[in-house]
């Protein structure tokens, strides 16, 4: 049979298997993290966070057409876009593996036998399907994120260089190189990971164009490949825009011309230079120069997708991150300046002290009315105790503590180069890369967030002796592992297949193996070096390294060829090919699919969608809702911008509130939400103005009216400012004791508080500000609070860190997933156990009639973020039940309890934290006379704690670990369960729990002598 035809047919079969897998398991709506922002922005062509993904947004907008106008299906079809892109990635991976396999086992001019044909197709299928079911790639394939399309472009580029290599000696073969250049340019509009293939591509070109490779030639090729990468990364992506910006600065500020004229002149100059260069290369037969210039033009053409960012930014859409409307704001956007810098080759340690400010910092420009204005200078601090390769550089207190614990450093130690390399090897590579690598090809313990403790989120093989030797005693695995759907055991088989394939490849074709190895390195370890990750990330980052997993999947496929040659060499070639393929399929893709399906099947989960709805339904009409993190903001953007749910609410992300462009957006009407009551003028908060203002205690008596404080902070009078160390003057906060005078009649007339509760209204909201400085965003919040006059309800999302309340805690009342600011007389009870403040009637109505529950009880799989939300909801149910009992509303309390058991996964435990929230629900159940339900919770909780803590004791004993917060929490709440059940007259249960406690205390006292109730 014709090789090309078979290759196409089997490749498309792999595509169909992969695409069907992803469509069957994809999330039916928006996912957590960036997906909500991407879907909302793609649907309405808006501007996402830096550095943007314009081509991704445009492609996803195309897929939204298939929703046929059904707004609730937009997210689904965009997720299908990721599924199809991922399936296409598998197609090109298959063709890549078969190309490498054929090149290795079929010599030029040799007839292709049936046995070799089966071997080649089998290798392609084994490797492509192994990657299909790999943990990290599958995760991104079922949601609307950039990594699916980024992987596709990487696959196309690597396949295309092999196509060029196969046709390199034919006329016009270099069109494949130009195709690669254009695809790379387009990929910039999705994600920059694609560029990391360039060094590998350079070696394919070198090995094809040289008769005999030399050490010097290999070294030069590596340098050239890295230089090309740098030219594209910096020269084209950044410096083209930078040159355009500074041309514009000259034309506007010096020549007095209009904004954009300098950019236009630079564009004409650049186009003219490229046209002249290409003509020159043709006229003088400079083939390499012609190829380089044409490649540069095509990369720029592809890169031009970013024009969408500027075009849409100028339209002022609702989501307009950084508002990159002019040359300098666009340059800042591309350079991700909002996220700050990190040292790579030389810099400070976490405990280095600042010794001064470096002179000559980069000038920051902003667009003014008629010309560009100086917004300040980039501050570069000078430090003592600098080191090469600073890997432990963050001075955040949590990070510093982690560095010291991980590397066993005392407070007096200044880490040196050896210490930093040790952290790089053990944590950044060993933990934050190799752990992910093993998840994909060895097995996974569970989907708990791994923070380096060794107790959760680890890899595991399923071979207990090996796991126990490496991970600690695994003979009594706990429920958090065995009951977790991400408990995937591959028994090292995919890893072994890949290692066998790599060894065979290096033995049979060292050049091609080296190219794959280079791809593996640059898309894996090189990213680790470049990202220089801080510890305690808010989520796992395995998606960043899928390119290296892609390269390893090539070797998994080639492992089937190795099996044929090494294991089946004594049987007929055809039988050997079939046998090797079958074993390869069973050892990698089959076991990976069987183990991984249940923890990748998101088809019945609607938690992000429904929790976004619940956040908004927690709010009264025309509310202002302050949010903070990705997962209490992006899903809300999605459901409001796409599904048009509660367009009356204004979502304010506090993490963006310190920027002028974001405040500008809040002063505009969005959807059905009127502009926010912000009185300060743009010139008062523009970039560089009032970024941070200090607190300077003027010993003022009593609490000061917030309006007066806002007026002082906005004053341009030098007498209202304090001198700074650099000689400048700054507005300042003279007191932390603030107040808002309240008109009870106004509060009642706006519906903020019912007339029946008039006696509860305070005439003066007094509080103490909780920070030592005022940022631009805090000033904007003060401005809103001072001038809102209770016309619009104000809420904080329940997940906002308490320090962001700015001291208003005692006036915040829960109405579900949001805390409402209410001018009620504060509870002055001084108690650490003071219950959460609830607006019980509103909360009851929300829980019983408005909220949806994301299929939490019935979903086939809940990802870690969704399982975290079960804690939030259980706490809401428990708090509401307790409040109703306190108010004597027993019937309503029982209805809430019944609702809880109807909609929440009450039989499941998601870590020790589940025990905590279930405990308080059980307490309420005893009070309601629901003894059987309460006993059931305590029995199951006690059993869970016993198994979890015995496991921790096992690994502590075998690995010499020193402690765990889970042990403290488990013992504490077990002790409380004993006392609570005994007080409820459940002596038998209490005695059973006491025996469990005594047993655990006896075991754990050896390793944790100080444990117990705290």
NORGI-V227153 format. One record per pair of residues at least 12 apart in sequence whose C-alpha atoms are under 8 Angstrom apart, sorted by sequence separation. I is the first residue (numbers start at 0). J is the second residue. If there is no record, write none. Layout:
BEGIN
i=I j=J
i=I j=J
END
This chain:
BEGIN
i=44 j=56
i=163 j=175
i=247 j=259
i=249 j=261
i=277 j=289
i=312 j=324
i=362 j=374
i=363 j=375
i=406 j=418
i=444 j=456
i=445 j=457
i=563 j=575
i=567 j=579
i=719 j=731
i=810 j=822
i=880 j=892
i=921 j=933
i=977 j=989
i=44 j=57
i=63 j=76
i=162 j=175
i=163 j=176
i=247 j=260
i=248 j=261
i=276 j=289
i=362 j=375
i=363 j=376
i=443 j=456
i=444 j=457
i=563 j=576
i=810 j=823
i=879 j=892
i=880 j=893
i=920 j=933
i=921 j=934
i=976 j=989
i=977 j=990
i=41 j=55
i=42 j=56
i=62 j=76
i=63 j=77
i=247 j=261
i=309 j=323
i=310 j=324
i=362 j=376
i=363 j=377
i=443 j=457
i=444 j=458
i=636 j=650
i=651 j=665
i=743 j=757
i=855 j=869
i=41 j=56
i=62 j=77
i=160 j=175
i=202 j=217
i=205 j=220
i=246 j=261
i=247 j=262
i=277 j=292
i=308 j=323
i=309 j=324
i=361 j=376
i=362 j=377
i=406 j=421
i=443 j=458
i=444 j=459
i=563 j=578
i=635 j=650
i=810 j=825
i=880 j=895
i=921 j=936
i=951 j=966
i=977 j=992
i=40 j=56
i=41 j=57
i=44 j=60
i=159 j=175
i=160 j=176
i=245 j=261
i=246 j=262
i=276 j=292
i=277 j=293
i=309 j=325
i=360 j=376
i=361 j=377
i=406 j=422
i=442 j=458
i=443 j=459
i=560 j=576
i=563 j=579
i=714 j=730
i=797 j=813
i=809 j=825
i=879 j=895
i=880 j=896
i=921 j=937
i=976 j=992
i=977 j=993
i=42 j=59
i=60 j=77
i=62 j=79
i=159 j=176
i=244 j=261
i=360 j=377
i=361 j=378
i=405 j=422
i=441 j=458
i=442 j=459
i=443 j=460
i=453 j=470
i=526 j=543
i=562 j=579
i=713 j=730
i=743 j=760
i=809 j=826
i=948 j=965
i=38 j=56
i=41 j=59
i=42 j=60
i=59 j=77
i=62 j=80
i=101 j=119
i=202 j=220
i=243 j=261
i=244 j=262
i=246 j=264
i=360 j=378
i=441 j=459
i=442 j=460
i=526 j=544
i=632 j=650
i=663 j=681
i=712 j=730
i=743 j=761
i=918 j=936
i=948 j=966
i=37 j=56
i=41 j=60
i=100 j=119
i=159 j=178
i=160 j=179
i=201 j=220
i=202 j=221
i=243 j=262
i=246 j=265
i=273 j=292
i=360 j=379
i=438 j=457
i=441 j=460
i=442 j=461
i=560 j=579
i=711 j=730
i=712 j=731
i=743 j=762
i=797 j=816
i=876 j=895
i=917 j=936
i=918 j=937
i=973 j=992
i=974 j=993
i=159 j=179
i=201 j=221
i=309 j=329
i=438 j=458
i=559 j=579
i=611 j=631
i=615 j=635
i=632 j=652
i=649 j=669
i=711 j=731
i=712 j=732
i=741 j=761
i=742 j=762
i=796 j=816
i=797 j=817
i=876 j=896
i=38 j=59
i=42 j=63
i=59 j=80
i=357 j=378
i=430 j=451
i=437 j=458
i=438 j=459
i=523 j=544
i=559 j=580
i=614 j=635
i=741 j=762
i=796 j=817
i=797 j=818
i=948 j=969
i=58 j=80
i=97 j=119
i=100 j=122
i=198 j=220
i=201 j=223
i=202 j=224
i=243 j=265
i=356 j=378
i=357 j=379
i=437 j=459
i=522 j=544
i=523 j=545
i=659 j=681
i=740 j=762
i=741 j=763
i=795 j=817
i=796 j=818
i=813 j=835
i=974 j=996
i=97 j=120
i=156 j=179
i=198 j=221
i=201 j=224
i=242 j=265
i=243 j=266
i=273 j=296
i=356 j=379
i=357 j=380
i=434 j=457
i=435 j=458
i=522 j=545
i=523 j=546
i=559 j=582
i=611 j=634
i=612 j=635
i=647 j=670
i=648 j=671
i=649 j=672
i=740 j=763
i=741 j=764
i=794 j=817
i=795 j=818
i=812 j=835
i=813 j=836
i=814 j=837
i=876 j=899
i=973 j=996
i=200 j=224
i=356 j=380
i=357 j=381
i=434 j=458
i=522 j=546
i=523 j=547
i=559 j=583
i=611 j=635
i=624 j=648
i=626 j=650
i=628 j=652
i=646 j=670
i=647 j=671
i=648 j=672
i=708 j=732
i=739 j=763
i=740 j=764
i=794 j=818
i=795 j=819
i=812 j=836
i=813 j=837
i=814 j=838
i=97 j=122
i=198 j=223
i=199 j=224
i=355 j=380
i=356 j=381
i=522 j=547
i=558 j=583
i=622 j=647
i=623 j=648
i=624 j=649
i=625 j=650
i=626 j=651
i=627 j=652
i=646 j=671
i=647 j=672
i=659 j=684
i=738 j=763
i=739 j=764
i=794 j=819
i=795 j=820
i=811 j=836
i=812 j=837
i=813 j=838
i=814 j=839
i=944 j=969
i=96 j=122
i=97 j=123
i=156 j=182
i=198 j=224
i=354 j=380
i=355 j=381
i=461 j=487
i=521 j=547
i=608 j=634
i=612 j=638
i=621 j=647
i=622 j=648
i=623 j=649
i=624 j=650
i=625 j=651
i=626 j=652
i=627 j=653
i=628 j=654
i=646 j=672
i=647 j=673
i=659 j=685
i=738 j=764
i=739 j=765
i=793 j=819
i=794 j=820
i=812 j=838
i=873 j=899
i=914 j=940
i=944 j=970
i=970 j=996
i=96 j=123
i=155 j=182
i=156 j=183
i=197 j=224
i=198 j=225
i=353 j=380
i=354 j=381
i=355 j=382
i=389 j=416
i=460 j=487
i=461 j=488
i=519 j=546
i=520 j=547
i=556 j=583
i=607 j=634
i=611 j=638
i=620 j=647
i=621 j=648
i=622 j=649
i=623 j=650
i=624 j=651
i=625 j=652
i=626 j=653
i=627 j=654
i=659 j=686
i=738 j=765
i=792 j=819
i=793 j=820
i=814 j=841
i=815 j=842
i=95 j=123
i=197 j=225
i=353 j=381
i=354 j=382
i=388 j=416
i=391 j=419
i=459 j=487
i=460 j=488
i=461 j=489
i=462 j=490
i=518 j=546
i=519 j=547
i=620 j=648
i=621 j=649
i=623 j=651
i=625 j=653
i=658 j=686
i=737 j=765
i=738 j=766
i=777 j=805
i=792 j=820
i=814 j=842
i=896 j=924
i=94 j=123
i=353 j=382
i=354 j=383
i=384 j=413
i=386 j=415
i=387 j=416
i=390 j=419
i=459 j=488
i=460 j=489
i=461 j=490
i=518 j=547
i=519 j=548
i=615 j=644
i=616 j=645
i=736 j=765
i=737 j=766
i=813 j=842
i=944 j=973
i=93 j=123
i=96 j=126
i=152 j=182
i=197 j=227
i=198 j=228
i=352 j=382
i=353 j=383
i=386 j=416
i=389 j=419
i=390 j=420
i=460 j=490
i=519 j=549
i=608 j=638
i=615 j=645
i=618 j=648
i=683 j=713
i=736 j=766
i=737 j=767
i=815 j=845
i=873 j=903
i=970 j=1000
i=42 j=73
i=92 j=123
i=93 j=124
i=96 j=127
i=152 j=183
i=197 j=228
i=351 j=382
i=352 j=383
i=388 j=419
i=391 j=422
i=460 j=491
i=519 j=550
i=703 j=734
i=736 j=767
i=737 j=768
i=814 j=845
i=815 j=846
i=351 j=383
i=352 j=384
i=388 j=420
i=390 j=422
i=518 j=550
i=519 j=551
i=555 j=587
i=612 j=644
i=705 j=737
i=735 j=767
i=736 j=768
i=941 j=973
i=93 j=126
i=195 j=228
i=351 j=384
i=390 j=423
i=615 j=648
i=657 j=690
i=703 j=736
i=704 j=737
i=705 j=738
i=706 j=739
i=735 j=768
i=769 j=802
i=911 j=944
i=92 j=126
i=93 j=127
i=152 j=186
i=194 j=228
i=351 j=385
i=445 j=479
i=516 j=550
i=679 j=713
i=699 j=733
i=702 j=736
i=703 j=737
i=704 j=738
i=705 j=739
i=735 j=769
i=869 j=903
i=893 j=927
i=92 j=127
i=347 j=382
i=445 j=480
i=515 j=550
i=698 j=733
i=699 j=734
i=701 j=736
i=702 j=737
i=703 j=738
i=704 j=739
i=770 j=805
i=869 j=904
i=38 j=74
i=346 j=382
i=347 j=383
i=348 j=384
i=444 j=480
i=693 j=729
i=695 j=731
i=696 j=732
i=697 j=733
i=698 j=734
i=702 j=738
i=704 j=740
i=769 j=805
i=843 j=879
i=90 j=127
i=149 j=186
i=327 j=364
i=328 j=365
i=347 j=384
i=348 j=385
i=446 j=483
i=692 j=729
i=693 j=730
i=694 j=731
i=695 j=732
i=696 j=733
i=697 j=734
i=768 j=805
i=769 j=806
i=842 j=879
i=89 j=127
i=194 j=232
i=327 j=365
i=347 j=385
i=348 j=386
i=445 j=483
i=515 j=553
i=692 j=730
i=693 j=731
i=694 j=732
i=695 j=733
i=696 j=734
i=751 j=789
i=768 j=806
i=889 j=927
i=974 j=1012
i=38 j=77
i=89 j=128
i=153 j=192
i=157 j=196
i=164 j=203
i=327 j=366
i=346 j=385
i=347 j=386
i=445 j=484
i=446 j=485
i=692 j=731
i=693 j=732
i=694 j=733
i=695 j=734
i=696 j=735
i=767 j=806
i=768 j=807
i=877 j=916
i=884 j=923
i=937 j=976
i=149 j=189
i=153 j=193
i=156 j=196
i=160 j=200
i=164 j=204
i=167 j=207
i=345 j=385
i=346 j=386
i=445 j=485
i=446 j=486
i=689 j=729
i=692 j=732
i=694 j=734
i=732 j=772
i=749 j=789
i=766 j=806
i=767 j=807
i=839 j=879
i=970 j=1010
i=971 j=1011
i=972 j=1012
i=89 j=130
i=148 j=189
i=149 j=190
i=152 j=193
i=325 j=366
i=345 j=386
i=346 j=387
i=348 j=389
i=444 j=485
i=445 j=486
i=689 j=730
i=694 j=735
i=732 j=773
i=749 j=790
i=751 j=792
i=766 j=807
i=970 j=1011
i=971 j=1012
i=89 j=131
i=161 j=203
i=345 j=387
i=346 j=388
i=347 j=389
i=348 j=390
i=349 j=391
i=350 j=392
i=443 j=485
i=444 j=486
i=445 j=487
i=731 j=773
i=837 j=879
i=867 j=909
i=870 j=912
i=874 j=916
i=877 j=919
i=881 j=923
i=884 j=926
i=970 j=1012
i=971 j=1013
i=28 j=71
i=149 j=192
i=150 j=193
i=153 j=196
i=157 j=200
i=160 j=203
i=164 j=207
i=344 j=387
i=345 j=388
i=346 j=389
i=348 j=391
i=349 j=392
i=443 j=486
i=444 j=487
i=745 j=788
i=746 j=789
i=835 j=878
i=839 j=882
i=866 j=909
i=870 j=913
i=873 j=916
i=877 j=920
i=880 j=923
i=884 j=927
i=967 j=1010
i=28 j=72
i=145 j=189
i=146 j=190
i=149 j=193
i=344 j=388
i=345 j=389
i=348 j=392
i=349 j=393
i=350 j=394
i=442 j=486
i=443 j=487
i=745 j=789
i=839 j=883
i=873 j=917
i=876 j=920
i=962 j=1006
i=966 j=1010
i=967 j=1011
i=27 j=72
i=28 j=73
i=29 j=74
i=86 j=131
i=145 j=190
i=343 j=388
i=344 j=389
i=347 j=392
i=348 j=393
i=349 j=394
i=442 j=487
i=443 j=488
i=837 j=882
i=856 j=901
i=961 j=1006
i=962 j=1007
i=967 j=1012
i=28 j=74
i=29 j=75
i=342 j=388
i=343 j=389
i=346 j=392
i=348 j=394
i=349 j=395
i=442 j=488
i=739 j=785
i=856 j=902
i=870 j=916
i=874 j=920
i=877 j=923
i=934 j=980
i=961 j=1007
i=967 j=1013
i=27 j=74
i=28 j=75
i=342 j=389
i=343 j=390
i=441 j=488
i=442 j=489
i=855 j=902
i=856 j=903
i=857 j=904
i=873 j=920
i=27 j=75
i=441 j=489
i=442 j=490
i=847 j=895
i=854 j=902
i=855 j=903
i=856 j=904
i=26 j=75
i=350 j=399
i=440 j=489
i=441 j=490
i=442 j=491
i=846 j=895
i=855 j=904
i=856 j=905
i=28 j=78
i=342 j=392
i=349 j=399
i=441 j=491
i=504 j=554
i=852 j=902
i=938 j=988
i=945 j=995
i=949 j=999
i=952 j=1002
i=956 j=1006
i=27 j=78
i=440 j=491
i=441 j=492
i=621 j=672
i=847 j=898
i=852 j=903
i=941 j=992
i=948 j=999
i=952 j=1003
i=955 j=1006
i=26 j=78
i=440 j=492
i=441 j=493
i=843 j=895
i=25 j=78
i=440 j=493
i=441 j=494
i=501 j=554
i=504 j=557
i=949 j=1002
i=25 j=79
i=440 j=494
i=497 j=551
i=500 j=554
i=501 j=555
i=503 j=557
i=911 j=965
i=918 j=972
i=934 j=988
i=938 j=992
i=941 j=995
i=945 j=999
i=952 j=1006
i=85 j=140
i=497 j=552
i=499 j=554
i=500 j=555
i=503 j=558
i=914 j=969
i=84 j=140
i=497 j=553
i=498 j=554
i=499 j=555
i=500 j=556
i=501 j=557
i=22 j=79
i=25 j=82
i=437 j=494
i=497 j=554
i=498 j=555
i=500 j=557
i=501 j=558
i=911 j=968
i=915 j=972
i=922 j=979
i=81 j=139
i=82 j=140
i=496 j=554
i=497 j=555
i=500 j=558
i=503 j=561
i=764 j=822
i=911 j=969
i=914 j=972
i=918 j=976
i=925 j=983
i=81 j=140
i=82 j=141
i=496 j=555
i=497 j=556
i=499 j=558
i=500 j=559
i=763 j=822
i=22 j=82
i=81 j=141
i=82 j=142
i=91 j=151
i=496 j=556
i=497 j=557
i=498 j=558
i=500 j=560
i=762 j=822
i=815 j=875
i=21 j=82
i=81 j=142
i=494 j=555
i=497 j=558
i=500 j=561
i=761 j=822
i=78 j=140
i=79 j=141
i=81 j=143
i=85 j=147
i=88 j=150
i=92 j=154
i=95 j=157
i=351 j=413
i=493 j=555
i=496 j=558
i=499 j=561
i=760 j=822
i=761 j=823
i=78 j=141
i=79 j=142
i=80 j=143
i=81 j=144
i=84 j=147
i=85 j=148
i=88 j=151
i=91 j=154
i=95 j=158
i=98 j=161
i=350 j=413
i=496 j=559
i=702 j=765
i=760 j=823
i=761 j=824
i=18 j=82
i=78 j=142
i=84 j=148
i=87 j=151
i=88 j=152
i=91 j=155
i=94 j=158
i=235 j=299
i=262 j=326
i=702 j=766
i=759 j=823
i=760 j=824
i=18 j=83
i=21 j=86
i=77 j=142
i=78 j=143
i=82 j=147
i=85 j=150
i=348 j=413
i=759 j=824
i=77 j=143
i=81 j=147
i=85 j=151
i=88 j=154
i=92 j=158
i=95 j=161
i=236 j=302
i=259 j=325
i=348 j=414
i=712 j=778
i=18 j=85
i=81 j=148
i=84 j=151
i=88 j=155
i=91 j=158
i=258 j=325
i=259 j=326
i=17 j=85
i=18 j=86
i=17 j=86
i=18 j=87
i=74 j=143
i=709 j=778
i=752 j=821
i=16 j=86
i=751 j=821
i=15 j=86
i=14 j=86
i=17 j=89
i=709 j=781
i=13 j=86
i=14 j=87
i=709 j=782
i=14 j=89
i=13 j=89
i=14 j=90
i=705 j=781
i=706 j=782
i=709 j=785
i=13 j=90
i=694 j=771
i=693 j=771
i=694 j=772
i=11 j=90
i=247 j=326
i=693 j=772
i=694 j=773
i=706 j=785
i=10 j=90
i=13 j=93
i=692 j=772
i=693 j=773
i=705 j=785
i=706 j=786
i=10 j=91
i=691 j=772
i=692 j=773
i=741 j=822
i=244 j=326
i=691 j=773
i=692 j=774
i=10 j=93
i=243 j=326
i=244 j=327
i=691 j=774
i=10 j=94
i=450 j=534
i=690 j=774
i=691 j=775
i=241 j=326
i=450 j=535
i=689 j=774
i=690 j=775
i=240 j=326
i=241 j=327
i=244 j=330
i=450 j=536
i=689 j=775
i=496 j=583
i=6 j=94
i=241 j=330
i=55 j=145
i=240 j=330
i=448 j=538
i=449 j=539
i=496 j=586
i=6 j=97
i=432 j=523
i=448 j=539
i=496 j=587
i=684 j=775
i=432 j=524
i=52 j=145
i=55 j=148
i=237 j=330
i=493 j=586
i=492 j=586
i=493 j=587
i=432 j=527
i=492 j=587
i=237 j=333
i=428 j=524
i=236 j=333
i=237 j=334
i=489 j=587
i=428 j=527
i=427 j=527
i=679 j=779
i=489 j=590
i=489 j=591
i=677 j=779
i=679 j=782
i=427 j=531
i=678 j=782
i=38 j=143
i=427 j=532
i=489 j=594
i=677 j=782
i=678 j=783
i=37 j=143
i=435 j=541
i=488 j=594
i=676 j=782
i=677 j=783
i=37 j=144
i=487 j=594
i=676 j=783
i=34 j=142
i=486 j=594
i=487 j=595
i=675 j=783
i=678 j=786
i=34 j=143
i=431 j=540
i=432 j=541
i=439 j=548
i=677 j=786
i=34 j=144
i=431 j=541
i=485 j=595
i=676 j=786
i=9 j=120
i=13 j=124
i=17 j=128
i=33 j=144
i=676 j=787
i=30 j=142
i=257 j=369
i=258 j=370
i=432 j=544
i=436 j=548
i=485 j=597
i=10 j=123
i=29 j=142
i=30 j=143
i=177 j=290
i=181 j=294
i=184 j=297
i=185 j=298
i=188 j=301
i=484 j=597
i=485 j=598
i=2 j=116
i=6 j=120
i=10 j=124
i=13 j=127
i=17 j=131
i=29 j=143
i=180 j=294
i=184 j=298
i=187 j=301
i=188 j=302
i=484 j=598
i=9 j=124
i=13 j=128
i=25 j=140
i=26 j=141
i=180 j=295
i=183 j=298
i=184 j=299
i=185 j=300
i=186 j=301
i=187 j=302
i=21 j=137
i=25 j=141
i=26 j=142
i=177 j=293
i=181 j=297
i=182 j=298
i=184 j=300
i=185 j=301
i=186 j=302
i=188 j=304
i=24 j=141
i=25 j=142
i=173 j=290
i=177 j=294
i=180 j=297
i=181 j=298
i=184 j=301
i=185 j=302
i=188 j=305
i=657 j=774
i=658 j=775
i=662 j=779
i=176 j=294
i=180 j=298
i=183 j=301
i=184 j=302
i=252 j=370
i=657 j=775
i=658 j=776
i=21 j=140
i=22 j=141
i=181 j=300
i=182 j=301
i=185 j=304
i=251 j=370
i=252 j=371
i=656 j=775
i=657 j=776
i=21 j=141
i=177 j=297
i=181 j=301
i=251 j=371
i=656 j=776
i=657 j=777
i=655 j=776
i=656 j=777
i=248 j=371
i=653 j=776
i=656 j=779
i=54 j=185
i=54 j=186
i=55 j=188
i=401 j=534
i=54 j=188
i=55 j=189
i=52 j=187
i=53 j=188
i=54 j=189
i=398 j=533
i=52 j=188
i=53 j=189
i=398 j=534
i=51 j=188
i=52 j=189
i=398 j=535
i=51 j=189
i=52 j=190
i=393 j=533
i=390 j=531
i=390 j=532
i=391 j=533
i=653 j=803
i=631 j=796
i=631 j=798
i=623 j=791
i=625 j=793
i=622 j=791
i=623 j=792
i=624 j=793
i=625 j=794
i=626 j=795
i=627 j=796
i=621 j=791
i=622 j=792
i=623 j=793
i=624 j=794
i=625 j=795
i=626 j=796
i=621 j=792
i=622 j=793
i=623 j=794
i=624 j=795
i=625 j=796
i=627 j=798
i=628 j=799
i=620 j=792
i=622 j=794
i=624 j=796
i=626 j=798
i=627 j=799
i=619 j=792
i=626 j=799
i=627 j=800
i=618 j=792
i=625 j=799
i=618 j=794
i=614 j=796
i=343 j=528
i=343 j=529
i=343 j=531
i=342 j=531
i=341 j=531
i=624 j=817
i=618 j=814
i=617 j=814
i=617 j=815
i=617 j=816
i=618 j=817
i=617 j=817
i=614 j=815
i=618 j=819
i=613 j=815
i=614 j=816
i=613 j=816
i=614 j=817
i=617 j=842
i=617 j=845
i=616 j=845
i=616 j=849
i=616 j=850
i=613 j=849
i=613 j=850
i=612 j=850
i=613 j=851
i=612 j=851
i=609 j=850
i=610 j=851
i=609 j=851
i=610 j=852
i=609 j=852
i=610 j=853
i=609 j=853
i=608 j=853
i=606 j=852
i=607 j=853
i=605 j=852
i=606 j=853
i=605 j=853
i=606 j=854
i=604 j=853
i=605 j=854
i=606 j=855
i=54 j=304
i=604 j=854
i=605 j=855
i=53 j=304
i=54 j=305
i=603 j=854
i=604 j=855
i=53 j=305
i=52 j=305
i=53 j=307
i=603 j=857
i=604 j=858
i=53 j=308
i=603 j=858
i=604 j=859
i=603 j=859
i=604 j=860
i=51 j=308
i=601 j=858
i=602 j=859
i=603 j=860
i=604 j=861
i=601 j=859
i=607 j=865
i=600 j=859
i=601 j=860
i=606 j=865
i=600 j=860
i=601 j=861
i=599 j=860
i=46 j=308
i=597 j=859
i=598 j=860
i=45 j=308
i=597 j=860
i=598 j=862
i=46 j=311
i=45 j=311
i=46 j=312
i=44 j=311
i=45 j=312
i=46 j=316
i=45 j=316
i=47 j=318
i=49 j=320
i=45 j=317
i=46 j=318
i=47 j=319
i=48 j=320
i=45 j=318
i=46 j=319
i=47 j=320
i=48 j=321
i=45 j=319
i=46 j=320
i=46 j=322
i=40 j=318
i=51 j=332
i=50 j=332
i=51 j=333
i=49 j=332
i=50 j=333
i=49 j=333
i=50 j=334
i=49 j=334
i=50 j=335
i=49 j=335
i=134 j=438
i=135 j=439
i=206 j=510
i=134 j=439
i=133 j=439
i=133 j=440
i=203 j=511
i=203 j=514
i=202 j=514
i=374 j=686
i=375 j=687
i=374 j=687
i=200 j=514
i=374 j=688
i=199 j=514
i=199 j=515
i=199 j=517
i=198 j=517
i=199 j=518
i=198 j=518
i=365 j=686
i=196 j=518
i=195 j=518
i=198 j=521
i=196 j=521
i=195 j=521
i=196 j=522
i=195 j=522
i=192 j=522
i=322 j=660
i=321 j=660
i=320 j=660
i=321 j=661
i=320 j=661
i=319 j=661
i=317 j=664
i=315 j=664
i=317 j=669
i=192 j=546
i=129 j=493
i=484 j=860
i=153 j=546
i=150 j=545
i=146 j=542
i=150 j=546
i=139 j=542
i=103 j=507
i=103 j=508
i=135 j=541
i=136 j=542
i=135 j=542
i=136 j=545
i=135 j=545
i=99 j=511
i=448 j=863
i=446 j=862
i=447 j=863
i=446 j=863
i=130 j=548
i=130 j=549
i=130 j=552
i=129 j=552
i=127 j=552
i=126 j=552
i=127 j=553
i=129 j=555
i=126 j=553
i=126 j=554
i=126 j=555
i=127 j=556
i=479 j=908
i=125 j=555
i=126 j=556
i=479 j=909
i=125 j=556
i=126 j=557
i=479 j=910
i=124 j=556
i=122 j=555
i=123 j=556
i=122 j=556
i=123 j=557
i=125 j=559
i=121 j=556
i=122 j=557
i=122 j=558
i=122 j=559
i=121 j=559
i=122 j=560
i=118 j=559
i=119 j=560
i=118 j=560
i=118 j=563
i=121 j=576
i=125 j=580
i=129 j=584
i=117 j=573
i=121 j=577
i=132 j=588
i=92 j=549
i=96 j=553
i=100 j=557
i=115 j=572
i=131 j=588
i=95 j=553
i=114 j=572
i=115 j=573
i=118 j=576
i=121 j=579
i=122 j=580
i=125 j=583
i=129 j=587
i=130 j=588
i=133 j=591
i=114 j=573
i=117 j=576
i=118 j=577
i=121 j=580
i=125 j=584
i=129 j=588
i=132 j=591
i=96 j=556
i=100 j=560
i=113 j=573
i=114 j=574
i=117 j=577
i=124 j=584
i=128 j=588
i=129 j=589
i=132 j=592
i=92 j=553
i=96 j=557
i=114 j=575
i=115 j=576
i=118 j=579
i=134 j=595
i=138 j=599
i=114 j=576
i=118 j=580
i=125 j=587
i=126 j=588
i=129 j=591
i=137 j=599
i=125 j=588
i=132 j=595
i=478 j=943
i=478 j=946
i=479 j=947
i=477 j=946
i=478 j=947
i=476 j=946
i=477 j=947
i=475 j=946
i=477 j=950
i=475 j=949
i=476 j=950
i=475 j=950
i=473 j=950
i=472 j=950
i=475 j=953
i=473 j=953
i=472 j=953
i=473 j=954
i=471 j=953
i=472 j=954
i=471 j=954
i=470 j=954
i=471 j=955
i=472 j=957
i=471 j=957
i=472 j=958
i=471 j=958
i=470 j=958
i=454 j=951
i=73 j=641
i=71 j=641
i=70 j=641
i=71 j=642
i=70 j=642
i=26 j=600
i=27 j=601
i=24 j=599
i=25 j=600
i=26 j=601
i=27 j=602
i=24 j=600
i=25 j=601
i=26 j=602
i=27 j=603
i=31 j=607
i=23 j=600
i=24 j=601
i=25 j=602
i=26 j=603
i=27 j=604
i=28 j=605
i=30 j=607
i=24 j=602
i=26 j=604
i=27 j=605
i=29 j=607
i=30 j=608
i=23 j=602
i=26 j=605
i=28 j=607
i=29 j=608
i=28 j=608
i=33 j=629
i=32 j=629
i=36 j=633
i=39 j=636
i=43 j=640
i=31 j=629
i=32 j=630
i=35 j=633
i=36 j=634
i=39 j=637
i=43 j=641
i=31 j=630
i=34 j=633
i=35 j=634
i=38 j=637
i=42 j=641
i=33 j=633
i=34 j=634
i=35 j=635
i=36 j=636
i=32 j=633
i=35 j=636
i=36 j=637
i=39 j=640
i=31 j=633
i=32 j=634
i=35 j=637
i=39 j=641
i=31 j=634
i=35 j=638
i=38 j=641
i=30 j=634
i=29 j=634
i=29 j=637
i=31 j=864
END
